[in-house]
């Protein structure tokens, strides 16, 4: 992410955005570790058509100290189960191409399905769509990474 964009993020604006998001038809799951919030995942109906996919993992975030403990896997699994219950069958996630967490998506059974450029803070950045073809399999923990 461009430093200027990150530096310009304001907590009060983010809070207002979250308040609005939580009124929409999306699923949000929060992860706690020892009583502290350490991450979240959100998703819902796909926002931009990707052939063969009907749902989208909008965001997943874990504090650095919470990574590598299966929490991200649990969040993806829970989101997949919830989306499946709502009638969705597959899911895609847009990820910055140089995101260090890219291997997490492939480990979890997703495959690269397409790419594009996206404007963030006035800068065009390459992004990749990772897709999971079967939400039921993700929710059940089936796949190359047993998510």
Secondary structure, 3 states (H helix, E strand, C coil): CCHHHHHCCCHHHHHHHHHHHCCCCCEEEEEEECCEEEEEEEEEEEEEEECCEEEEEEEEEECHHHCCCCHHHHHHHHHHHHHHHCCCCCEEEEEECCCCCHHHHHHCCCEEEEEEEEEECCEEEEEEEEEECCHHHHHHCCCCCCC
